[in-house]
Amino acid sequence: MKPSTKRTLGLLASTVLLIAALVIYANLILPSYGDVQQLRGELTAKVSLYEQQQTIITRVKNLLAQFKNSAELQSTISLALPTDEGVTSLIRQVNSIAKAVGVRLDNFSVNVLPFKPNNLGSLQASFQITGSYGAIKNMLRILETNVRVMDLKSVRLDPAGVRPNEDRFVSSIVVEAFYQK
């Protein structure tokens, strides 16, 4: 074979291979490339949506934590200022305090007082306690710093001992406990 024929056949084979490569590129690669671009766009959109959802979830969790703290605050306020008279809880609190400090509780009475202009209701509780001076002093201190808002209205201290130097006293106490209207 002549060298010119060989060159022509080589050129013809190269042209056929080039045309075949273009046909393959046009029929197989270009449609797939469009699909890849579309999938990349969807992936970008989904990643963006995911990040936005994560941000929203974080904000909601923060808000829920704040509301949880608000609920805890509301329950604490409800302990300090109950939403009803709470006569039985007042009696229980005073009785528990009396037992804790070691005094005897007697003559407990409760009167419901009229509402004040600031929509606070109040109860006036009167009772007597018998015990040592230190125990009565502790009882008064705890009543003043109790969770439920109470004001000591009057305290009267009388000796209860038969002997002159006996550390035994009777105290008549009047407290005013408040509640929300």
CNS distance restraints for C-alpha pairs under 8 A (distance, minus, plus):
assign (resid   1 and name CA) (resid   5 and name CA) 6.66 0.50 0.50
assign (resid   1 and name CA) (resid   6 and name CA) 6.89 0.50 0.50
assign (resid   2 and name CA) (resid   6 and name CA) 6.36 0.50 0.50
assign (resid   3 and name CA) (resid   7 and name CA) 6.14 0.50 0.50
assign (resid   4 and name CA) (resid   8 and name CA) 6.14 0.50 0.50
assign (resid   5 and name CA) (resid   9 and name CA) 6.02 0.50 0.50
assign (resid   6 and name CA) (resid  10 and name CA) 6.03 0.50 0.50
assign (resid   7 and name CA) (resid  11 and name CA) 6.03 0.50 0.50
assign (resid   8 and name CA) (resid  12 and name CA) 5.97 0.50 0.50
assign (resid   9 and name CA) (resid  13 and name CA) 5.99 0.50 0.50
assign (resid  10 and name CA) (resid  14 and name CA) 6.04 0.50 0.50
assign (resid  11 and name CA) (resid  15 and name CA) 6.07 0.50 0.50
assign (resid  12 and name CA) (resid  16 and name CA) 6.13 0.50 0.50
assign (resid  13 and name CA) (resid  17 and name CA) 6.10 0.50 0.50
assign (resid  14 and name CA) (resid  18 and name CA) 6.02 0.50 0.50
assign (resid  15 and name CA) (resid  19 and name CA) 6.08 0.50 0.50
assign (resid  16 and name CA) (resid  20 and name CA) 6.02 0.50 0.50
assign (resid  17 and name CA) (resid  21 and name CA) 6.05 0.50 0.50
assign (resid  18 and name CA) (resid  22 and name CA) 6.25 0.50 0.50
assign (resid  19 and name CA) (resid  23 and name CA) 6.12 0.50 0.50
assign (resid  20 and name CA) (resid  24 and name CA) 6.12 0.50 0.50
assign (resid  21 and name CA) (resid  25 and name CA) 5.99 0.50 0.50
assign (resid  22 and name CA) (resid  26 and name CA) 5.95 0.50 0.50
assign (resid  23 and name CA) (resid  27 and name CA) 5.94 0.50 0.50
assign (resid  24 and name CA) (resid  28 and name CA) 5.51 0.50 0.50
assign (resid  24 and name CA) (resid  29 and name CA) 6.97 0.50 0.50
assign (resid  25 and name CA) (resid  29 and name CA) 4.86 0.50 0.50
assign (resid  25 and name CA) (resid  30 and name CA) 6.27 0.50 0.50
assign (resid  26 and name CA) (resid  30 and name CA) 5.49 0.50 0.50
assign (resid  26 and name CA) (resid  31 and name CA) 7.79 0.50 0.50
assign (resid  27 and name CA) (resid  31 and name CA) 6.95 0.50 0.50
assign (resid  28 and name CA) (resid  32 and name CA) 6.52 0.50 0.50
assign (resid  29 and name CA) (resid  33 and name CA) 5.92 0.50 0.50
assign (resid  30 and name CA) (resid  34 and name CA) 6.33 0.50 0.50
assign (resid  31 and name CA) (resid  35 and name CA) 6.38 0.50 0.50
assign (resid  32 and name CA) (resid  36 and name CA) 6.10 0.50 0.50
assign (resid  33 and name CA) (resid  37 and name CA) 6.19 0.50 0.50
assign (resid  34 and name CA) (resid  38 and name CA) 6.20 0.50 0.50
assign (resid  35 and name CA) (resid  39 and name CA) 6.10 0.50 0.50
assign (resid  36 and name CA) (resid  40 and name CA) 6.07 0.50 0.50
assign (resid  37 and name CA) (resid  41 and name CA) 6.23 0.50 0.50
assign (resid  38 and name CA) (resid  42 and name CA) 6.28 0.50 0.50
assign (resid  39 and name CA) (resid  43 and name CA) 6.03 0.50 0.50
assign (resid  40 and name CA) (resid  44 and name CA) 6.12 0.50 0.50
assign (resid  41 and name CA) (resid  45 and name CA) 6.19 0.50 0.50
assign (resid  42 and name CA) (resid  46 and name CA) 6.05 0.50 0.50
assign (resid  43 and name CA) (resid  47 and name CA) 6.04 0.50 0.50
assign (resid  44 and name CA) (resid  48 and name CA) 6.12 0.50 0.50
assign (resid  45 and name CA) (resid  49 and name CA) 6.10 0.50 0.50
assign (resid  46 and name CA) (resid  50 and name CA) 5.97 0.50 0.50
assign (resid  47 and name CA) (resid  51 and name CA) 6.18 0.50 0.50
assign (resid  48 and name CA) (resid  52 and name CA) 6.23 0.50 0.50
assign (resid  49 and name CA) (resid  53 and name CA) 6.09 0.50 0.50
assign (resid  50 and name CA) (resid  54 and name CA) 6.11 0.50 0.50
assign (resid  51 and name CA) (resid  55 and name CA) 6.20 0.50 0.50
assign (resid  52 and name CA) (resid  56 and name CA) 6.19 0.50 0.50
assign (resid  53 and name CA) (resid  57 and name CA) 6.00 0.50 0.50
assign (resid  54 and name CA) (resid  58 and name CA) 6.12 0.50 0.50
assign (resid  55 and name CA) (resid  59 and name CA) 6.26 0.50 0.50
assign (resid  56 and name CA) (resid  60 and name CA) 6.12 0.50 0.50
assign (resid  57 and name CA) (resid  61 and name CA) 6.11 0.50 0.50
assign (resid  58 and name CA) (resid  62 and name CA) 6.23 0.50 0.50
assign (resid  59 and name CA) (resid  63 and name CA) 6.18 0.50 0.50
assign (resid  60 and name CA) (resid  64 and name CA) 6.04 0.50 0.50
assign (resid  61 and name CA) (resid  65 and name CA) 6.11 0.50 0.50
assign (resid  62 and name CA) (resid  66 and name CA) 6.25 0.50 0.50
assign (resid  63 and name CA) (resid  67 and name CA) 6.13 0.50 0.50
assign (resid  64 and name CA) (resid  68 and name CA) 5.92 0.50 0.50
assign (resid  65 and name CA) (resid  69 and name CA) 6.21 0.50 0.50
assign (resid  66 and name CA) (resid  70 and name CA) 6.15 0.50 0.50
assign (resid  67 and name CA) (resid  71 and name CA) 6.01 0.50 0.50
assign (resid  68 and name CA) (resid  72 and name CA) 6.19 0.50 0.50
assign (resid  69 and name CA) (resid  73 and name CA) 6.04 0.50 0.50
assign (resid  70 and name CA) (resid  74 and name CA) 5.99 0.50 0.50
assign (resid  71 and name CA) (resid  75 and name CA) 6.14 0.50 0.50
assign (resid  72 and name CA) (resid  76 and name CA) 6.18 0.50 0.50
assign (resid  73 and name CA) (resid  77 and name CA) 6.11 0.50 0.50
assign (resid  74 and name CA) (resid  78 and name CA) 6.03 0.50 0.50
assign (resid  75 and name CA) (resid  79 and name CA) 6.26 0.50 0.50
assign (resid  76 and name CA) (resid  80 and name CA) 6.37 0.50 0.50
assign (resid  77 and name CA) (resid  81 and name CA) 5.78 0.50 0.50
assign (resid  77 and name CA) (resid  82 and name CA) 7.50 0.50 0.50
assign (resid  78 and name CA) (resid  82 and name CA) 4.53 0.50 0.50
assign (resid  78 and name CA) (resid  83 and name CA) 6.51 0.50 0.50
assign (resid  79 and name CA) (resid 147 and name CA) 6.53 0.50 0.50
assign (resid  79 and name CA) (resid 148 and name CA) 6.00 0.50 0.50
assign (resid  80 and name CA) (resid 147 and name CA) 5.23 0.50 0.50
assign (resid  80 and name CA) (resid 148 and name CA) 3.96 0.50 0.50
assign (resid  80 and name CA) (resid 149 and name CA) 5.44 0.50 0.50
assign (resid  81 and name CA) (resid 148 and name CA) 6.19 0.50 0.50
assign (resid  81 and name CA) (resid 149 and name CA) 6.45 0.50 0.50
assign (resid  81 and name CA) (resid 178 and name CA) 6.21 0.50 0.50
assign (resid  81 and name CA) (resid 179 and name CA) 4.65 0.50 0.50
assign (resid  81 and name CA) (resid 180 and name CA) 5.83 0.50 0.50
assign (resid  82 and name CA) (resid  86 and name CA) 6.89 0.50 0.50
assign (resid  82 and name CA) (resid 148 and name CA) 7.95 0.50 0.50
assign (resid  82 and name CA) (resid 178 and name CA) 7.81 0.50 0.50
assign (resid  82 and name CA) (resid 179 and name CA) 4.94 0.50 0.50
assign (resid  82 and name CA) (resid 180 and name CA) 5.94 0.50 0.50
assign (resid  83 and name CA) (resid 179 and name CA) 5.89 0.50 0.50
assign (resid  83 and name CA) (resid 180 and name CA) 4.77 0.50 0.50
assign (resid  83 and name CA) (resid 181 and name CA) 6.34 0.50 0.50
assign (resid  84 and name CA) (resid 179 and name CA) 6.12 0.50 0.50
assign (resid  84 and name CA) (resid 180 and name CA) 6.53 0.50 0.50
assign (resid  84 and name CA) (resid 181 and name CA) 7.06 0.50 0.50
assign (resid  85 and name CA) (resid 121 and name CA) 7.52 0.50 0.50
assign (resid  85 and name CA) (resid 122 and name CA) 7.53 0.50 0.50
assign (resid  85 and name CA) (resid 123 and name CA) 7.29 0.50 0.50
assign (resid  85 and name CA) (resid 178 and name CA) 7.89 0.50 0.50
assign (resid  85 and name CA) (resid 179 and name CA) 5.95 0.50 0.50
assign (resid  86 and name CA) (resid  90 and name CA) 6.18 0.50 0.50
assign (resid  86 and name CA) (resid 179 and name CA) 7.92 0.50 0.50
assign (resid  87 and name CA) (resid  91 and name CA) 6.25 0.50 0.50
assign (resid  87 and name CA) (resid 110 and name CA) 7.60 0.50 0.50
assign (resid  87 and name CA) (resid 123 and name CA) 7.92 0.50 0.50
assign (resid  88 and name CA) (resid  92 and name CA) 6.08 0.50 0.50
assign (resid  89 and name CA) (resid  93 and name CA) 6.00 0.50 0.50
assign (resid  90 and name CA) (resid  94 and name CA) 6.21 0.50 0.50
assign (resid  90 and name CA) (resid 177 and name CA) 7.90 0.50 0.50
assign (resid  91 and name CA) (resid  95 and name CA) 5.99 0.50 0.50
assign (resid  92 and name CA) (resid  96 and name CA) 5.93 0.50 0.50
assign (resid  93 and name CA) (resid  97 and name CA) 6.13 0.50 0.50
assign (resid  94 and name CA) (resid  98 and name CA) 6.11 0.50 0.50
assign (resid  94 and name CA) (resid 143 and name CA) 7.74 0.50 0.50
assign (resid  95 and name CA) (resid  99 and name CA) 6.21 0.50 0.50
assign (resid  95 and name CA) (resid 105 and name CA) 6.89 0.50 0.50
assign (resid  96 and name CA) (resid 100 and name CA) 6.06 0.50 0.50
assign (resid  97 and name CA) (resid 101 and name CA) 6.27 0.50 0.50
assign (resid  97 and name CA) (resid 139 and name CA) 6.64 0.50 0.50
assign (resid  97 and name CA) (resid 142 and name CA) 7.35 0.50 0.50
assign (resid  97 and name CA) (resid 143 and name CA) 7.84 0.50 0.50
assign (resid  98 and name CA) (resid 102 and name CA) 6.00 0.50 0.50
assign (resid  98 and name CA) (resid 103 and name CA) 5.24 0.50 0.50
assign (resid  98 and name CA) (resid 104 and name CA) 6.55 0.50 0.50
assign (resid  98 and name CA) (resid 105 and name CA) 6.47 0.50 0.50
assign (resid  98 and name CA) (resid 129 and name CA) 7.83 0.50 0.50
assign (resid  98 and name CA) (resid 139 and name CA) 6.54 0.50 0.50
assign (resid  99 and name CA) (resid 103 and name CA) 6.20 0.50 0.50
assign (resid  99 and name CA) (resid 104 and name CA) 7.30 0.50 0.50
assign (resid 101 and name CA) (resid 135 and name CA) 5.59 0.50 0.50
assign (resid 101 and name CA) (resid 136 and name CA) 7.84 0.50 0.50
assign (resid 101 and name CA) (resid 138 and name CA) 6.65 0.50 0.50
assign (resid 101 and name CA) (resid 139 and name CA) 6.32 0.50 0.50
assign (resid 102 and name CA) (resid 131 and name CA) 7.10 0.50 0.50
assign (resid 102 and name CA) (resid 135 and name CA) 6.39 0.50 0.50
assign (resid 103 and name CA) (resid 129 and name CA) 6.10 0.50 0.50
assign (resid 103 and name CA) (resid 130 and name CA) 5.50 0.50 0.50
assign (resid 103 and name CA) (resid 131 and name CA) 4.75 0.50 0.50
assign (resid 103 and name CA) (resid 132 and name CA) 7.58 0.50 0.50
assign (resid 103 and name CA) (resid 135 and name CA) 6.51 0.50 0.50
assign (resid 103 and name CA) (resid 136 and name CA) 7.06 0.50 0.50
assign (resid 104 and name CA) (resid 129 and name CA) 5.31 0.50 0.50
assign (resid 104 and name CA) (resid 130 and name CA) 5.08 0.50 0.50
assign (resid 104 and name CA) (resid 131 and name CA) 6.56 0.50 0.50
assign (resid 105 and name CA) (resid 127 and name CA) 7.08 0.50 0.50
assign (resid 105 and name CA) (resid 128 and name CA) 5.91 0.50 0.50
assign (resid 105 and name CA) (resid 129 and name CA) 4.62 0.50 0.50
assign (resid 105 and name CA) (resid 130 and name CA) 6.74 0.50 0.50
assign (resid 106 and name CA) (resid 127 and name CA) 6.07 0.50 0.50
assign (resid 106 and name CA) (resid 128 and name CA) 5.05 0.50 0.50
assign (resid 106 and name CA) (resid 129 and name CA) 6.00 0.50 0.50
assign (resid 106 and name CA) (resid 130 and name CA) 7.97 0.50 0.50
assign (resid 107 and name CA) (resid 126 and name CA) 7.58 0.50 0.50
assign (resid 107 and name CA) (resid 127 and name CA) 5.18 0.50 0.50
assign (resid 107 and name CA) (resid 128 and name CA) 5.91 0.50 0.50
assign (resid 108 and name CA) (resid 125 and name CA) 7.07 0.50 0.50
assign (resid 108 and name CA) (resid 126 and name CA) 5.74 0.50 0.50
assign (resid 108 and name CA) (resid 127 and name CA) 4.34 0.50 0.50
assign (resid 108 and name CA) (resid 128 and name CA) 7.06 0.50 0.50
assign (resid 109 and name CA) (resid 125 and name CA) 5.64 0.50 0.50
assign (resid 109 and name CA) (resid 126 and name CA) 5.25 0.50 0.50
assign (resid 109 and name CA) (resid 127 and name CA) 6.39 0.50 0.50
assign (resid 110 and name CA) (resid 123 and name CA) 6.57 0.50 0.50
assign (resid 110 and name CA) (resid 124 and name CA) 5.60 0.50 0.50
assign (resid 110 and name CA) (resid 125 and name CA) 4.39 0.50 0.50
assign (resid 110 and name CA) (resid 126 and name CA) 6.40 0.50 0.50
assign (resid 111 and name CA) (resid 123 and name CA) 5.66 0.50 0.50
assign (resid 111 and name CA) (resid 124 and name CA) 5.10 0.50 0.50
assign (resid 111 and name CA) (resid 125 and name CA) 6.45 0.50 0.50
assign (resid 112 and name CA) (resid 122 and name CA) 6.36 0.50 0.50
assign (resid 112 and name CA) (resid 123 and name CA) 4.58 0.50 0.50
assign (resid 112 and name CA) (resid 124 and name CA) 6.33 0.50 0.50
assign (resid 113 and name CA) (resid 121 and name CA) 6.94 0.50 0.50
assign (resid 113 and name CA) (resid 122 and name CA) 5.48 0.50 0.50
assign (resid 113 and name CA) (resid 123 and name CA) 5.60 0.50 0.50
assign (resid 113 and name CA) (resid 124 and name CA) 6.80 0.50 0.50
assign (resid 114 and name CA) (resid 121 and name CA) 6.62 0.50 0.50
assign (resid 114 and name CA) (resid 122 and name CA) 7.19 0.50 0.50
assign (resid 115 and name CA) (resid 119 and name CA) 6.18 0.50 0.50
assign (resid 115 and name CA) (resid 120 and name CA) 5.83 0.50 0.50
assign (resid 115 and name CA) (resid 121 and name CA) 4.65 0.50 0.50
assign (resid 115 and name CA) (resid 122 and name CA) 6.94 0.50 0.50
assign (resid 116 and name CA) (resid 120 and name CA) 5.53 0.50 0.50
assign (resid 116 and name CA) (resid 121 and name CA) 6.38 0.50 0.50
assign (resid 119 and name CA) (resid 180 and name CA) 6.68 0.50 0.50
assign (resid 119 and name CA) (resid 181 and name CA) 5.49 0.50 0.50
assign (resid 120 and name CA) (resid 178 and name CA) 6.51 0.50 0.50
assign (resid 120 and name CA) (resid 179 and name CA) 5.84 0.50 0.50
assign (resid 120 and name CA) (resid 180 and name CA) 5.09 0.50 0.50
assign (resid 120 and name CA) (resid 181 and name CA) 5.75 0.50 0.50
assign (resid 121 and name CA) (resid 178 and name CA) 5.64 0.50 0.50
assign (resid 121 and name CA) (resid 179 and name CA) 5.13 0.50 0.50
assign (resid 121 and name CA) (resid 180 and name CA) 6.03 0.50 0.50
assign (resid 121 and name CA) (resid 181 and name CA) 6.15 0.50 0.50
assign (resid 122 and name CA) (resid 176 and name CA) 6.31 0.50 0.50
assign (resid 122 and name CA) (resid 177 and name CA) 5.43 0.50 0.50
assign (resid 122 and name CA) (resid 178 and name CA) 4.26 0.50 0.50
assign (resid 122 and name CA) (resid 179 and name CA) 5.99 0.50 0.50
assign (resid 123 and name CA) (resid 176 and name CA) 5.50 0.50 0.50
assign (resid 123 and name CA) (resid 177 and name CA) 5.17 0.50 0.50
assign (resid 123 and name CA) (resid 178 and name CA) 6.36 0.50 0.50
assign (resid 124 and name CA) (resid 174 and name CA) 6.85 0.50 0.50
assign (resid 124 and name CA) (resid 175 and name CA) 5.77 0.50 0.50
assign (resid 124 and name CA) (resid 176 and name CA) 4.50 0.50 0.50
assign (resid 124 and name CA) (resid 177 and name CA) 6.47 0.50 0.50
assign (resid 125 and name CA) (resid 174 and name CA) 5.67 0.50 0.50
assign (resid 125 and name CA) (resid 175 and name CA) 5.33 0.50 0.50
assign (resid 125 and name CA) (resid 176 and name CA) 6.27 0.50 0.50
assign (resid 125 and name CA) (resid 177 and name CA) 7.60 0.50 0.50
assign (resid 126 and name CA) (resid 172 and name CA) 7.37 0.50 0.50
assign (resid 126 and name CA) (resid 173 and name CA) 5.75 0.50 0.50
assign (resid 126 and name CA) (resid 174 and name CA) 4.46 0.50 0.50
assign (resid 126 and name CA) (resid 175 and name CA) 6.56 0.50 0.50
assign (resid 127 and name CA) (resid 172 and name CA) 5.94 0.50 0.50
assign (resid 127 and name CA) (resid 173 and name CA) 5.54 0.50 0.50
assign (resid 127 and name CA) (resid 174 and name CA) 6.66 0.50 0.50
assign (resid 128 and name CA) (resid 170 and name CA) 6.76 0.50 0.50
assign (resid 128 and name CA) (resid 171 and name CA) 5.48 0.50 0.50
assign (resid 128 and name CA) (resid 172 and name CA) 4.45 0.50 0.50
assign (resid 128 and name CA) (resid 173 and name CA) 6.06 0.50 0.50
assign (resid 129 and name CA) (resid 136 and name CA) 7.49 0.50 0.50
assign (resid 129 and name CA) (resid 170 and name CA) 5.73 0.50 0.50
assign (resid 129 and name CA) (resid 171 and name CA) 5.31 0.50 0.50
assign (resid 129 and name CA) (resid 172 and name CA) 6.67 0.50 0.50
assign (resid 129 and name CA) (resid 173 and name CA) 7.86 0.50 0.50
assign (resid 130 and name CA) (resid 136 and name CA) 7.68 0.50 0.50
assign (resid 130 and name CA) (resid 160 and name CA) 7.64 0.50 0.50
assign (resid 130 and name CA) (resid 168 and name CA) 7.12 0.50 0.50
assign (resid 130 and name CA) (resid 169 and name CA) 5.68 0.50 0.50
assign (resid 130 and name CA) (resid 170 and name CA) 4.48 0.50 0.50
assign (resid 130 and name CA) (resid 171 and name CA) 6.38 0.50 0.50
assign (resid 131 and name CA) (resid 135 and name CA) 6.20 0.50 0.50
assign (resid 131 and name CA) (resid 136 and name CA) 6.30 0.50 0.50
assign (resid 131 and name CA) (resid 167 and name CA) 7.92 0.50 0.50
assign (resid 131 and name CA) (resid 168 and name CA) 5.34 0.50 0.50
assign (resid 131 and name CA) (resid 169 and name CA) 5.54 0.50 0.50
assign (resid 131 and name CA) (resid 170 and name CA) 6.73 0.50 0.50
assign (resid 132 and name CA) (resid 136 and name CA) 6.22 0.50 0.50
assign (resid 132 and name CA) (resid 167 and name CA) 5.30 0.50 0.50
assign (resid 132 and name CA) (resid 168 and name CA) 4.68 0.50 0.50
assign (resid 132 and name CA) (resid 169 and name CA) 5.93 0.50 0.50
assign (resid 133 and name CA) (resid 137 and name CA) 6.11 0.50 0.50
assign (resid 133 and name CA) (resid 167 and name CA) 6.43 0.50 0.50
assign (resid 133 and name CA) (resid 168 and name CA) 6.73 0.50 0.50
assign (resid 133 and name CA) (resid 169 and name CA) 6.45 0.50 0.50
assign (resid 134 and name CA) (resid 138 and name CA) 6.16 0.50 0.50
assign (resid 135 and name CA) (resid 139 and name CA) 6.13 0.50 0.50
assign (resid 136 and name CA) (resid 140 and name CA) 6.29 0.50 0.50
assign (resid 136 and name CA) (resid 171 and name CA) 7.53 0.50 0.50
assign (resid 137 and name CA) (resid 141 and name CA) 6.24 0.50 0.50
assign (resid 138 and name CA) (resid 142 and name CA) 6.11 0.50 0.50
assign (resid 139 and name CA) (resid 143 and name CA) 6.13 0.50 0.50
assign (resid 140 and name CA) (resid 144 and name CA) 6.23 0.50 0.50
assign (resid 141 and name CA) (resid 145 and name CA) 6.41 0.50 0.50
assign (resid 142 and name CA) (resid 146 and name CA) 5.64 0.50 0.50
assign (resid 143 and name CA) (resid 150 and name CA) 7.12 0.50 0.50
assign (resid 143 and name CA) (resid 152 and name CA) 7.85 0.50 0.50
assign (resid 144 and name CA) (resid 150 and name CA) 6.52 0.50 0.50
assign (resid 144 and name CA) (resid 151 and name CA) 6.76 0.50 0.50
assign (resid 144 and name CA) (resid 152 and name CA) 7.01 0.50 0.50
assign (resid 146 and name CA) (resid 150 and name CA) 7.51 0.50 0.50
assign (resid 148 and name CA) (resid 177 and name CA) 7.26 0.50 0.50
assign (resid 148 and name CA) (resid 178 and name CA) 7.68 0.50 0.50
assign (resid 149 and name CA) (resid 177 and name CA) 5.93 0.50 0.50
assign (resid 149 and name CA) (resid 178 and name CA) 5.95 0.50 0.50
assign (resid 150 and name CA) (resid 175 and name CA) 6.40 0.50 0.50
assign (resid 150 and name CA) (resid 176 and name CA) 5.42 0.50 0.50
assign (resid 150 and name CA) (resid 177 and name CA) 4.29 0.50 0.50
assign (resid 150 and name CA) (resid 178 and name CA) 6.39 0.50 0.50
assign (resid 151 and name CA) (resid 175 and name CA) 5.49 0.50 0.50
assign (resid 151 and name CA) (resid 176 and name CA) 5.11 0.50 0.50
assign (resid 151 and name CA) (resid 177 and name CA) 6.52 0.50 0.50
assign (resid 152 and name CA) (resid 173 and name CA) 7.55 0.50 0.50
assign (resid 152 and name CA) (resid 174 and name CA) 6.19 0.50 0.50
assign (resid 152 and name CA) (resid 175 and name CA) 4.44 0.50 0.50
assign (resid 152 and name CA) (resid 176 and name CA) 6.47 0.50 0.50
assign (resid 153 and name CA) (resid 173 and name CA) 7.67 0.50 0.50
assign (resid 153 and name CA) (resid 174 and name CA) 5.36 0.50 0.50
assign (resid 153 and name CA) (resid 175 and name CA) 5.25 0.50 0.50
assign (resid 153 and name CA) (resid 176 and name CA) 6.67 0.50 0.50
assign (resid 154 and name CA) (resid 172 and name CA) 7.87 0.50 0.50
assign (resid 154 and name CA) (resid 173 and name CA) 5.72 0.50 0.50
assign (resid 154 and name CA) (resid 174 and name CA) 5.14 0.50 0.50
assign (resid 154 and name CA) (resid 175 and name CA) 7.11 0.50 0.50
assign (resid 155 and name CA) (resid 171 and name CA) 6.67 0.50 0.50
assign (resid 155 and name CA) (resid 172 and name CA) 5.72 0.50 0.50
assign (resid 155 and name CA) (resid 173 and name CA) 4.61 0.50 0.50
assign (resid 155 and name CA) (resid 174 and name CA) 6.58 0.50 0.50
assign (resid 156 and name CA) (resid 171 and name CA) 5.30 0.50 0.50
assign (resid 156 and name CA) (resid 172 and name CA) 5.04 0.50 0.50
assign (resid 156 and name CA) (resid 173 and name CA) 6.51 0.50 0.50
assign (resid 157 and name CA) (resid 169 and name CA) 6.62 0.50 0.50
assign (resid 157 and name CA) (resid 170 and name CA) 5.88 0.50 0.50
assign (resid 157 and name CA) (resid 171 and name CA) 4.39 0.50 0.50
assign (resid 157 and name CA) (resid 172 and name CA) 6.62 0.50 0.50
assign (resid 158 and name CA) (resid 169 and name CA) 5.59 0.50 0.50
assign (resid 158 and name CA) (resid 170 and name CA) 5.23 0.50 0.50
assign (resid 158 and name CA) (resid 171 and name CA) 6.19 0.50 0.50
assign (resid 159 and name CA) (resid 168 and name CA) 6.21 0.50 0.50
assign (resid 159 and name CA) (resid 169 and name CA) 4.34 0.50 0.50
assign (resid 159 and name CA) (resid 170 and name CA) 6.06 0.50 0.50
assign (resid 160 and name CA) (resid 168 and name CA) 5.33 0.50 0.50
assign (resid 160 and name CA) (resid 169 and name CA) 4.51 0.50 0.50
assign (resid 160 and name CA) (resid 170 and name CA) 5.50 0.50 0.50
assign (resid 161 and name CA) (resid 165 and name CA) 7.90 0.50 0.50
assign (resid 161 and name CA) (resid 166 and name CA) 5.41 0.50 0.50
assign (resid 161 and name CA) (resid 167 and name CA) 6.99 0.50 0.50
assign (resid 161 and name CA) (resid 168 and name CA) 5.17 0.50 0.50
assign (resid 161 and name CA) (resid 169 and name CA) 6.73 0.50 0.50
assign (resid 162 and name CA) (resid 166 and name CA) 7.31 0.50 0.50
